[in-house]
């Protein structure tokens, strides 16, 4: 996910995602418009240290950062570094070099340090702004404290190992949060999905739609494999014998005709079940209404779904061929196993790719 700067309309996000959304994103600390902050009623600027003010483990501020801090002081802003570092000697040196106050406390996103800073400077949450490079700590902690957050791009260079884990989560969250980025010059096309429901509800709706699609898939599989008869025997056996005779090398894994037909007929049933999944997930689960971009969304959906169908067929065939219980039980167990694994693939793929917001 490439970096994007600008204001965020957090009202466009629902549920837990909103808590990770900043009020604004900036390329760097010096890129933040101090006059705009002042005109907006901000009087206290809370600052993260590593990769916001200075590179991790270093103590040399860039001239641009120093100039920005001095300009903020001249305008009447209170400035305060909030940090949970155990290297008190380094923190003291940074404080002295910049000539700003510091507050130490529990790890962010705890609200403790934010509250202490507000008390120290006798300011209300709406008069403060937090500037930091981490969504999981700086932005979330500020939002939990009722303080607007400005998310800045991390500085180049190394960082703490635990922070790298946060970055992986941040990469996923940013794809959701960027949907609230305000771009006046780029109107949002009709049909572009917006997260209007919490993630938990989306998962619940996806499971419900998936349950219906699973029943369609399973019933069609039974229909094709066992209930339709050709020449007095199940269609699965007839198709399986043809496959074994025509493509013996491809279906060498199969221990019988029905086993050979499983990936083909099971995959065909899954393909037809996709129509139900696309229709209801688009309109209900991910709320991508409107005709605009429907074809593009459908193409992305089927790219995800077809790969999912292939995975479904492979898992179904592997489980079906690997079990030795009664045919009916084997068929159902194989379908359940395949559906459970593919459901994870489909949800992530549909949410982040098929029905994602249009790129600006």
C-alpha positions as YAML, in Angstrom:
chain: A
units: angstrom
residues:
- id: 1
  name: UNK
  ca: [0.00, 0.00, 0.00]
- id: 2
  name: UNK
  ca: [1.63, 3.26, -1.15]
- id: 3
  name: UNK
  ca: [1.61, 6.28, 1.16]
- id: 4
  name: UNK
  ca: [-1.14, 8.86, 0.75]
- id: 5
  name: UNK
  ca: [-1.37, 12.24, 2.51]
- id: 6
  name: UNK
  ca: [-4.48, 14.27, 3.24]
- id: 7
  name: UNK
  ca: [-7.49, 14.62, 5.53]
- id: 8
  name: UNK
  ca: [-9.67, 11.72, 6.60]
- id: 9
  name: UNK
  ca: [-13.44, 11.74, 6.94]
- id: 10
  name: UNK
  ca: [-13.63, 9.25, 9.79]
- id: 11
  name: UNK
  ca: [-17.44, 9.26, 9.71]
- id: 12
  name: UNK
  ca: [-17.21, 7.14, 6.57]
- id: 13
  name: UNK
  ca: [-15.78, 4.33, 8.66]
- id: 14
  name: UNK
  ca: [-17.73, 2.21, 11.10]
- id: 15
  name: UNK
  ca: [-16.95, 0.06, 14.08]
- id: 16
  name: UNK
  ca: [-13.42, -0.71, 15.18]
- id: 17
  name: UNK
  ca: [-11.79, 0.49, 11.95]
- id: 18
  name: UNK
  ca: [-12.55, 4.13, 12.79]
- id: 19
  name: UNK
  ca: [-10.36, 3.93, 15.89]
- id: 20
  name: UNK
  ca: [-7.29, 3.49, 13.68]
- id: 21
  name: UNK
  ca: [-8.07, 6.40, 11.35]
- id: 22
  name: UNK
  ca: [-6.10, 9.63, 11.78]
- id: 23
  name: UNK
  ca: [-7.57, 13.08, 11.24]
- id: 24
  name: UNK
  ca: [-4.78, 13.81, 8.78]
- id: 25
  name: UNK
  ca: [-1.78, 12.11, 7.17]
- id: 26
  name: UNK
  ca: [1.41, 13.98, 6.24]
- id: 27
  name: UNK
  ca: [4.58, 13.03, 4.42]
- id: 28
  name: UNK
  ca: [6.71, 14.16, 7.39]
- id: 29
  name: UNK
  ca: [6.62, 16.30, 10.50]
- id: 30
  name: UNK
  ca: [7.87, 19.45, 8.68]
- id: 31
  name: UNK
  ca: [5.08, 18.99, 6.11]
- id: 32
  name: UNK
  ca: [2.39, 19.62, 8.75]
- id: 33
  name: UNK
  ca: [0.75, 23.05, 8.34]
- id: 34
  name: UNK
  ca: [1.12, 24.77, 11.72]
- id: 35
  name: UNK
  ca: [-1.07, 27.72, 10.78]
- id: 36
  name: UNK
  ca: [-3.89, 25.38, 9.89]
- id: 37
  name: UNK
  ca: [-3.57, 23.65, 13.25]
- id: 38
  name: UNK
  ca: [-3.63, 26.98, 15.06]
- id: 39
  name: UNK
  ca: [-6.63, 28.23, 13.10]
- id: 40
  name: UNK
  ca: [-8.37, 24.97, 13.96]
- id: 41
  name: UNK
  ca: [-8.06, 25.67, 17.68]
- id: 42
  name: UNK
  ca: [-5.08, 23.40, 18.42]
- id: 43
  name: UNK
  ca: [-2.71, 24.66, 21.09]
- id: 44
  name: UNK
  ca: [-0.85, 21.52, 22.23]
- id: 45
  name: UNK
  ca: [1.21, 19.25, 19.95]
- id: 46
  name: UNK
  ca: [2.12, 15.83, 21.32]
- id: 47
  name: UNK
  ca: [5.09, 14.21, 19.61]
- id: 48
  name: UNK
  ca: [6.29, 10.65, 19.11]
- id: 49
  name: UNK
  ca: [10.06, 10.19, 19.04]
- id: 50
  name: UNK
  ca: [11.43, 7.35, 16.90]
- id: 51
  name: UNK
  ca: [10.85, 7.68, 13.15]
- id: 52
  name: UNK
  ca: [8.75, 10.81, 13.74]
- id: 53
  name: UNK
  ca: [11.17, 13.33, 15.24]
- id: 54
  name: UNK
  ca: [14.39, 11.38, 14.77]
- id: 55
  name: UNK
  ca: [15.51, 8.04, 13.35]
- id: 56
  name: UNK
  ca: [15.44, 5.04, 15.69]
- id: 57
  name: UNK
  ca: [18.32, 5.02, 18.21]
- id: 58
  name: UNK
  ca: [19.77, 8.28, 16.84]
- id: 59
  name: UNK
  ca: [19.85, 11.73, 18.40]
- id: 60
  name: UNK
  ca: [20.51, 14.03, 15.47]
- id: 61
  name: UNK
  ca: [17.49, 16.08, 14.40]
- id: 62
  name: UNK
  ca: [17.26, 17.26, 10.82]
- id: 63
  name: UNK
  ca: [17.38, 21.03, 10.29]
- id: 64
  name: UNK
  ca: [13.81, 20.88, 8.94]
- id: 65
  name: UNK
  ca: [12.52, 19.25, 12.13]
- id: 66
  name: UNK
  ca: [14.30, 21.76, 14.35]
- id: 67
  name: UNK
  ca: [12.97, 24.69, 12.28]
- id: 68
  name: UNK
  ca: [9.41, 23.30, 12.46]
- id: 69
  name: UNK
  ca: [9.62, 22.91, 16.25]
- id: 70
  name: UNK
  ca: [10.97, 26.45, 16.69]
- id: 71
  name: UNK
  ca: [8.22, 27.85, 14.47]
- id: 72
  name: UNK
  ca: [5.61, 26.02, 16.55]
- id: 73
  name: UNK
  ca: [7.02, 27.50, 19.75]
- id: 74
  name: UNK
  ca: [6.99, 30.98, 18.24]
- id: 75
  name: UNK
  ca: [3.32, 30.59, 17.33]
- id: 76
  name: UNK
  ca: [2.44, 29.77, 20.93]
- id: 77
  name: UNK
  ca: [2.01, 26.00, 20.73]
- id: 78
  name: UNK
  ca: [2.83, 23.83, 23.70]
- id: 79
  name: UNK
  ca: [4.99, 20.88, 22.63]
- id: 80
  name: UNK
  ca: [5.43, 17.63, 24.53]
- id: 81
  name: UNK
  ca: [7.21, 14.40, 23.70]
- id: 82
  name: UNK
  ca: [5.31, 11.36, 24.99]
- id: 83
  name: UNK
  ca: [7.34, 8.19, 25.23]
- id: 84
  name: UNK
  ca: [7.49, 4.92, 27.10]
- id: 85
  name: UNK
  ca: [11.22, 4.47, 26.47]
- id: 86
  name: UNK
  ca: [13.44, 2.97, 29.15]
- id: 87
  name: UNK
  ca: [16.43, 4.94, 27.85]
- id: 88
  name: UNK
  ca: [15.86, 7.95, 30.07]
- id: 89
  name: UNK
  ca: [19.30, 9.39, 29.34]
- id: 90
  name: UNK
  ca: [18.56, 9.54, 25.61]
- id: 91
  name: UNK
  ca: [15.12, 11.00, 26.21]
- id: 92
  name: UNK
  ca: [16.62, 13.71, 28.42]
- id: 93
  name: UNK
  ca: [19.18, 14.62, 25.76]
- id: 94
  name: UNK
  ca: [16.48, 14.83, 23.07]
- id: 95
  name: UNK
  ca: [14.36, 16.98, 25.36]
- id: 96
  name: UNK
  ca: [17.26, 19.34, 25.99]
- id: 97
  name: UNK
  ca: [18.21, 19.64, 22.33]
- id: 98
  name: UNK
  ca: [14.68, 20.52, 21.24]
- id: 99
  name: UNK
  ca: [13.77, 22.47, 24.34]
- id: 100
  name: UNK
  ca: [10.42, 20.71, 24.82]
- id: 101
  name: UNK
  ca: [8.69, 18.95, 27.71]
- id: 102
  name: UNK
  ca: [8.32, 15.17, 28.03]
- id: 103
  name: UNK
  ca: [5.82, 12.80, 29.58]
- id: 104
  name: UNK
  ca: [6.51, 9.13, 30.26]
- id: 105
  name: UNK
  ca: [3.96, 6.47, 31.06]
- id: 106
  name: UNK
  ca: [2.46, 3.16, 30.03]
- id: 107
  name: UNK
  ca: [2.88, 1.82, 26.51]
- id: 108
  name: UNK
  ca: [0.76, 3.41, 23.83]
- id: 109
  name: UNK
  ca: [-2.07, 2.95, 22.89]
- id: 110
  name: UNK
  ca: [-2.76, 3.31, 26.63]
- id: 111
  name: UNK
  ca: [-4.44, 6.66, 27.31]
- id: 112
  name: UNK
  ca: [-2.30, 7.30, 30.40]
- id: 113
  name: UNK
  ca: [0.43, 9.41, 28.77]
- id: 114
  name: UNK
  ca: [-2.11, 11.39, 26.75]
- id: 115
  name: UNK
  ca: [-4.07, 12.26, 29.89]
- id: 116
  name: UNK
  ca: [-0.90, 13.23, 31.76]
- id: 117
  name: UNK
  ca: [0.16, 15.57, 28.95]
- id: 118
  name: UNK
  ca: [-3.27, 17.24, 28.90]
- id: 119
  name: UNK
  ca: [-3.10, 17.76, 32.66]
- id: 120
  name: UNK
  ca: [0.48, 19.05, 32.47]
- id: 121
  name: UNK
  ca: [-0.43, 21.69, 29.87]
- id: 122
  name: UNK
  ca: [-3.97, 22.31, 31.19]
- id: 123
  name: UNK
  ca: [-5.56, 21.61, 27.82]
- id: 124
  name: UNK
  ca: [-8.72, 19.83, 26.70]
- id: 125
  name: UNK
  ca: [-8.51, 16.88, 24.27]
- id: 126
  name: UNK
  ca: [-9.98, 18.95, 21.43]
- id: 127
  name: UNK
  ca: [-7.15, 21.50, 21.86]
- id: 128
  name: UNK
  ca: [-4.45, 18.87, 21.35]
- id: 129
  name: UNK
  ca: [-3.09, 16.92, 18.40]
- id: 130
  name: UNK
  ca: [-0.85, 13.85, 18.38]
- id: 131
  name: UNK
  ca: [1.84, 13.42, 15.72]
- id: 132
  name: UNK
  ca: [3.29, 9.95, 15.20]
- id: 133
  name: UNK
  ca: [4.28, 7.37, 12.60]
- id: 134
  name: UNK
  ca: [2.48, 4.32, 14.01]
- id: 135
  name: UNK
  ca: [-1.20, 3.62, 13.49]
- id: 136
  name: UNK
  ca: [-1.29, 0.89, 16.15]
- id: 137
  name: UNK
  ca: [0.11, 3.09, 18.93]
- id: 138
  name: UNK
  ca: [0.14, 6.82, 18.16]
- id: 139
  name: UNK
  ca: [-3.09, 7.06, 16.17]
- id: 140
  name: UNK
  ca: [-5.06, 4.50, 18.18]
- id: 141
  name: UNK
  ca: [-3.88, 5.94, 21.51]
- id: 142
  name: UNK
  ca: [-4.83, 9.48, 20.48]
- id: 143
  name: UNK
  ca: [-8.26, 8.43, 19.24]
- id: 144
  name: UNK
  ca: [-8.92, 6.55, 22.46]
- id: 145
  name: UNK
  ca: [-8.09, 9.75, 24.35]
- id: 146
  name: UNK
  ca: [-10.35, 11.98, 22.22]
- id: 147
  name: UNK
  ca: [-7.35, 13.67, 20.60]
- id: 148
  name: UNK
  ca: [-6.97, 14.20, 16.85]
- id: 149
  name: UNK
  ca: [-4.03, 12.29, 15.37]
- id: 150
  name: UNK
  ca: [-1.73, 13.22, 12.51]
- id: 151
  name: UNK
  ca: [-0.15, 10.15, 11.00]
- id: 152
  name: UNK
  ca: [3.26, 10.82, 9.42]
- id: 153
  name: UNK
  ca: [5.25, 8.59, 7.13]
- id: 154
  name: UNK
  ca: [8.01, 6.78, 9.01]
- id: 155
  name: UNK
  ca: [11.54, 7.96, 8.48]
- id: 156
  name: UNK
  ca: [13.92, 5.82, 6.49]
- id: 157
  name: UNK
  ca: [16.07, 3.46, 8.50]
- id: 158
  name: UNK
  ca: [15.87, 0.56, 10.94]
- id: 159
  name: UNK
  ca: [13.29, 0.14, 13.65]
- id: 160
  name: UNK
  ca: [12.51, -1.97, 16.71]
- id: 161
  name: UNK
  ca: [11.59, -5.61, 16.06]
- id: 162
  name: UNK
  ca: [8.20, -5.32, 17.76]
- id: 163
  name: UNK
  ca: [7.39, -2.32, 15.59]
- id: 164
  name: UNK
  ca: [7.92, -4.45, 12.48]
- id: 165
  name: UNK
  ca: [5.09, -6.71, 13.62]
- id: 166
  name: UNK
  ca: [2.86, -3.67, 14.06]
- id: 167
  name: UNK
  ca: [3.73, -2.60, 10.53]
- id: 168
  name: UNK
  ca: [2.28, -5.81, 9.11]
- id: 169
  name: UNK
  ca: [-1.03, -5.19, 10.87]
- id: 170
  name: UNK
  ca: [-0.82, -1.53, 9.86]
- id: 171
  name: UNK
  ca: [-0.44, -2.50, 6.21]
- id: 172
  name: UNK
  ca: [-3.78, -4.33, 6.34]
- id: 173
  name: UNK
  ca: [-5.51, -1.58, 8.32]
- id: 174
  name: UNK
  ca: [-4.28, 1.16, 6.02]
- id: 175
  name: UNK
  ca: [-6.10, -0.45, 3.07]
- id: 176
  name: UNK
  ca: [-9.32, 0.00, 5.04]
- id: 177
  name: UNK
  ca: [-8.57, 3.39, 6.55]
- id: 178
  name: UNK
  ca: [-7.57, 4.93, 3.21]
- id: 179
  name: UNK
  ca: [-11.17, 4.53, 2.09]
- id: 180
  name: UNK
  ca: [-11.94, 7.54, 4.28]
- id: 181
  name: UNK
  ca: [-9.25, 9.72, 2.68]
- id: 182
  name: UNK
  ca: [-10.86, 12.92, 1.42]
- id: 183
  name: UNK
  ca: [-10.05, 13.70, -2.20]
- id: 184
  name: UNK
  ca: [-12.33, 16.55, -3.35]
- id: 185
  name: UNK
  ca: [-10.86, 16.59, -6.83]
- id: 186
  name: UNK
  ca: [-11.62, 12.89, -7.30]
- id: 187
  name: UNK
  ca: [-15.33, 12.10, -6.78]
- id: 188
  name: UNK
  ca: [-16.05, 8.63, -5.50]
- id: 189
  name: UNK
  ca: [-17.68, 6.63, -8.33]
- id: 190
  name: UNK
  ca: [-21.12, 5.17, -7.82]
- id: 191
  name: UNK
  ca: [-20.82, 1.60, -6.68]
- id: 192
  name: UNK
  ca: [-17.58, 2.17, -4.74]
- id: 193
  name: UNK
  ca: [-17.97, 0.33, -1.44]
- id: 194
  name: UNK
  ca: [-17.58, 2.20, 1.85]
- id: 195
  name: UNK
  ca: [-17.21, 0.38, 5.15]
- id: 196
  name: UNK
  ca: [-20.64, 1.11, 6.57]
- id: 197
  name: UNK
  ca: [-20.74, -1.84, 8.94]
- id: 198
  name: UNK
  ca: [-18.24, -3.11, 11.52]
- id: 199
  name: UNK
  ca: [-15.85, -5.85, 10.47]
- id: 200
  name: UNK
  ca: [-17.62, -8.31, 12.78]
- id: 201
  name: UNK
  ca: [-20.94, -7.77, 11.01]
- id: 202
  name: UNK
  ca: [-19.27, -8.12, 7.61]
- id: 203
  name: UNK
  ca: [-17.84, -11.47, 8.70]
- id: 204
  name: UNK
  ca: [-21.26, -12.57, 9.99]
- id: 205
  name: UNK
  ca: [-22.95, -11.58, 6.73]
- id: 206
  name: UNK
  ca: [-20.23, -13.27, 4.73]
- id: 207
  name: UNK
  ca: [-20.72, -16.47, 6.73]
- id: 208
  name: UNK
  ca: [-24.49, -16.34, 6.15]
- id: 209
  name: UNK
  ca: [-24.06, -15.83, 2.40]
- id: 210
  name: UNK
  ca: [-21.38, -18.50, 2.41]
- id: 211
  name: UNK
  ca: [-23.75, -20.89, 4.18]
- id: 212
  name: UNK
  ca: [-26.34, -20.50, 1.44]
- id: 213
  name: UNK
  ca: [-23.67, -20.85, -1.24]
- id: 214
  name: UNK
  ca: [-22.34, -23.93, 0.55]
- id: 215
  name: UNK
  ca: [-25.79, -25.55, 0.48]
- id: 216
  name: UNK
  ca: [-26.11, -24.76, -3.22]
- id: 217
  name: UNK
  ca: [-22.64, -26.14, -3.84]
- id: 218
  name: UNK
  ca: [-23.24, -29.30, -1.81]
- id: 219
  name: UNK
  ca: [-26.67, -30.03, -3.29]
- id: 220
  name: UNK
  ca: [-25.34, -29.57, -6.82]
- id: 221
  name: UNK
  ca: [-22.41, -31.85, -6.00]
- id: 222
  name: UNK
  ca: [-24.74, -34.57, -4.75]
- id: 223
  name: UNK
  ca: [-26.93, -34.02, -7.79]
- id: 224
  name: UNK
  ca: [-24.05, -34.38, -10.23]
- id: 225
  name: UNK
  ca: [-22.21, -37.14, -8.36]
- id: 226
  name: UNK
  ca: [-25.01, -39.37, -7.06]
- id: 227
  name: UNK
  ca: [-28.58, -38.32, -7.80]
- id: 228
  name: UNK
  ca: [-28.43, -38.02, -11.58]
- id: 229
  name: UNK
  ca: [-28.18, -41.45, -13.14]
- id: 230
  name: UNK
  ca: [-26.89, -42.27, -16.60]
- id: 231
  name: UNK
  ca: [-27.55, -45.75, -17.89]
- id: 232
  name: UNK
  ca: [-28.76, -46.86, -14.49]
- id: 233
  name: UNK
  ca: [-25.74, -45.75, -12.46]
- id: 234
  name: UNK
  ca: [-24.65, -42.49, -10.80]
- id: 235
  name: UNK
  ca: [-23.34, -39.81, -13.12]
- id: 236
  name: UNK
  ca: [-20.18, -39.52, -11.01]
- id: 237
  name: UNK
  ca: [-19.20, -43.07, -11.88]
- id: 238
  name: UNK
  ca: [-19.87, -42.54, -15.56]
- id: 239
  name: UNK
  ca: [-17.89, -39.30, -15.74]
- id: 240
  name: UNK
  ca: [-15.13, -40.78, -13.58]
- id: 241
  name: UNK
  ca: [-14.63, -43.78, -15.87]
- id: 242
  name: UNK
  ca: [-14.43, -41.47, -18.88]
- id: 243
  name: UNK
  ca: [-11.85, -39.30, -17.13]
- id: 244
  name: UNK
  ca: [-9.77, -42.30, -16.08]
- id: 245
  name: UNK
  ca: [-9.88, -43.66, -19.63]
- id: 246
  name: UNK
  ca: [-9.16, -40.34, -21.35]
- id: 247
  name: UNK
  ca: [-6.69, -38.77, -18.90]
- id: 248
  name: UNK
  ca: [-5.20, -41.69, -16.97]
- id: 249
  name: UNK
  ca: [-2.08, -39.77, -15.96]
- id: 250
  name: UNK
  ca: [-3.97, -36.76, -14.63]
- id: 251
  name: UNK
  ca: [-6.36, -38.82, -12.51]
- id: 252
  name: UNK
  ca: [-3.87, -41.46, -11.39]
- id: 253
  name: UNK
  ca: [-4.50, -40.38, -7.78]
- id: 254
  name: UNK
  ca: [-8.11, -41.63, -7.88]
- id: 255
  name: UNK
  ca: [-8.94, -45.01, -6.33]
- id: 256
  name: UNK
  ca: [-12.18, -45.30, -8.31]
- id: 257
  name: UNK
  ca: [-14.40, -43.58, -10.88]
- id: 258
  name: UNK
  ca: [-16.29, -41.47, -8.33]
- id: 259
  name: UNK
  ca: [-13.01, -40.31, -6.83]
- id: 260
  name: UNK
  ca: [-11.80, -39.17, -10.25]
- id: 261
  name: UNK
  ca: [-15.01, -37.26, -10.92]
- id: 262
  name: UNK
  ca: [-14.89, -35.45, -7.55]
- id: 263
  name: UNK
  ca: [-12.64, -32.50, -8.51]
- id: 264
  name: UNK
  ca: [-14.40, -31.96, -11.85]
- id: 265
  name: UNK
  ca: [-18.03, -32.21, -10.77]
- id: 266
  name: UNK
  ca: [-17.34, -30.69, -7.35]
- id: 267
  name: UNK
  ca: [-15.58, -27.76, -9.00]
- id: 268
  name: UNK
  ca: [-18.45, -27.31, -11.44]
- id: 269
  name: UNK
  ca: [-20.92, -27.13, -8.55]
- id: 270
  name: UNK
  ca: [-18.73, -24.57, -6.79]
- id: 271
  name: UNK
  ca: [-18.65, -22.44, -9.94]
- id: 272
  name: UNK
  ca: [-22.44, -22.20, -10.08]
- id: 273
  name: UNK
  ca: [-22.59, -21.38, -6.35]
- id: 274
  name: UNK
  ca: [-20.41, -18.35, -7.10]
- id: 275
  name: UNK
  ca: [-23.34, -16.51, -8.69]
- id: 276
  name: UNK
  ca: [-25.17, -16.46, -5.36]
- id: 277
  name: UNK
  ca: [-22.01, -15.38, -3.55]
- id: 278
  name: UNK
  ca: [-21.29, -12.48, -5.92]
- id: 279
  name: UNK
  ca: [-24.85, -11.11, -5.85]
- id: 280
  name: UNK
  ca: [-25.35, -11.09, -2.08]
- id: 281
  name: UNK
  ca: [-21.80, -10.25, -1.01]
- id: 282
  name: UNK
  ca: [-21.75, -7.27, -3.36]
- id: 283
  name: UNK
  ca: [-25.10, -5.85, -2.27]
- id: 284
  name: UNK
  ca: [-25.23, -6.91, 1.36]
- id: 285
  name: UNK
  ca: [-21.89, -7.94, 2.85]
- id: 286
  name: UNK
  ca: [-19.67, -5.25, 1.29]
- id: 287
  name: UNK
  ca: [-22.47, -2.82, 0.29]
- id: 288
  name: UNK
  ca: [-21.08, -2.05, -3.18]
- id: 289
  name: UNK
  ca: [-24.35, -0.80, -4.66]
- id: 290
  name: UNK
  ca: [-24.88, 0.88, -8.01]
- id: 291
  name: UNK
  ca: [-24.22, -0.12, -11.60]
- id: 292
  name: UNK
  ca: [-20.95, 1.78, -12.02]
- id: 293
  name: UNK
  ca: [-17.87, -0.46, -11.89]
- id: 294
  name: UNK
  ca: [-20.07, -3.54, -11.48]
- id: 295
  name: UNK
  ca: [-18.34, -5.28, -14.38]
- id: 296
  name: UNK
  ca: [-14.91, -4.44, -12.96]
- id: 297
  name: UNK
  ca: [-15.95, -5.71, -9.54]
- id: 298
  name: UNK
  ca: [-17.37, -8.86, -11.12]
- id: 299
  name: UNK
  ca: [-14.09, -9.51, -12.93]
- id: 300
  name: UNK
  ca: [-12.12, -9.11, -9.72]
- id: 301
  name: UNK
  ca: [-14.64, -11.22, -7.82]
- id: 302
  name: UNK
  ca: [-14.40, -14.10, -10.29]
- id: 303
  name: UNK
  ca: [-10.61, -13.90, -10.34]
- id: 304
  name: UNK
  ca: [-10.69, -14.48, -6.57]
- id: 305
  name: UNK
  ca: [-13.54, -16.98, -6.75]
- id: 306
  name: UNK
  ca: [-12.09, -19.08, -9.57]
- id: 307
  name: UNK
  ca: [-8.82, -19.44, -7.70]
- id: 308
  name: UNK
  ca: [-10.93, -20.29, -4.66]
- id: 309
  name: UNK
  ca: [-12.86, -22.86, -6.70]
- id: 310
  name: UNK
  ca: [-9.61, -24.49, -7.81]
- id: 311
  name: UNK
  ca: [-8.46, -24.58, -4.19]
- id: 312
  name: UNK
  ca: [-11.89, -25.93, -3.21]
- id: 313
  name: UNK
  ca: [-11.68, -28.70, -5.79]
- id: 314
  name: UNK
  ca: [-8.16, -29.66, -4.71]
- id: 315
  name: UNK
  ca: [-9.01, -29.76, -1.00]
- id: 316
  name: UNK
  ca: [-12.32, -31.53, -1.66]
- id: 317
  name: UNK
  ca: [-10.64, -34.13, -3.84]
- id: 318
  name: UNK
  ca: [-7.78, -34.65, -1.39]
- id: 319
  name: UNK
  ca: [-10.10, -35.16, 1.58]
- id: 320
  name: UNK
  ca: [-12.60, -37.24, -0.40]
- id: 321
  name: UNK
  ca: [-9.89, -39.52, -1.72]
- id: 322
  name: UNK
  ca: [-8.19, -39.72, 1.65]
- id: 323
  name: UNK
  ca: [-11.22, -40.84, 3.67]
- id: 324
  name: UNK
  ca: [-12.48, -44.39, 3.68]
- id: 325
  name: UNK
  ca: [-15.86, -44.01, 5.38]
- id: 326
  name: UNK
  ca: [-19.27, -44.36, 3.77]
- id: 327
  name: UNK
  ca: [-19.56, -42.47, 0.48]
- id: 328
  name: UNK
  ca: [-22.24, -40.02, 1.69]
- id: 329
  name: UNK
  ca: [-20.36, -39.12, 4.85]
- id: 330
  name: UNK
  ca: [-17.10, -38.79, 2.94]
- id: 331
  name: UNK
  ca: [-18.68, -36.45, 0.43]
- id: 332
  name: UNK
  ca: [-20.14, -34.17, 3.10]
- id: 333
  name: UNK
  ca: [-16.98, -34.11, 5.22]
- id: 334
  name: UNK
  ca: [-14.87, -33.29, 2.17]
- id: 335
  name: UNK
  ca: [-17.21, -30.44, 1.24]
- id: 336
  name: UNK
  ca: [-17.12, -28.99, 4.77]
- id: 337
  name: UNK
  ca: [-13.31, -29.16, 4.95]
- id: 338
  name: UNK
  ca: [-12.91, -27.50, 1.56]
- id: 339
  name: UNK
  ca: [-15.51, -24.81, 2.30]
- id: 340
  name: UNK
  ca: [-13.87, -23.86, 5.61]
- id: 341
  name: UNK
  ca: [-10.43, -23.34, 4.07]
- id: 342
  name: UNK
  ca: [-11.68, -21.54, 0.97]
- id: 343
  name: UNK
  ca: [-13.99, -19.26, 3.00]
- id: 344
  name: UNK
  ca: [-10.93, -17.52, 4.51]
- id: 345
  name: UNK
  ca: [-9.41, -17.05, 1.05]
- id: 346
  name: UNK
  ca: [-12.64, -15.69, -0.39]
- id: 347
  name: UNK
  ca: [-13.39, -13.25, 2.44]
- id: 348
  name: UNK
  ca: [-9.95, -11.65, 2.40]
- id: 349
  name: UNK
  ca: [-9.85, -11.59, -1.40]
- id: 350
  name: UNK
  ca: [-13.32, -10.10, -1.81]
- id: 351
  name: UNK
  ca: [-12.91, -7.52, 0.94]
- id: 352
  name: UNK
  ca: [-9.47, -6.24, -0.04]
- id: 353
  name: UNK
  ca: [-9.52, -6.83, -3.80]
- id: 354
  name: UNK
  ca: [-12.87, -7.57, -5.45]
- id: 355
  name: UNK
  ca: [-14.97, -4.96, -3.63]
- id: 356
  name: UNK
  ca: [-12.22, -2.57, -2.57]
- id: 357
  name: UNK
  ca: [-12.68, 1.16, -2.95]
- id: 358
  name: UNK
  ca: [-11.61, 2.63, -6.28]
- id: 359
  name: UNK
  ca: [-8.07, 3.99, -6.28]
- id: 360
  name: UNK
  ca: [-7.79, 7.75, -6.62]
...
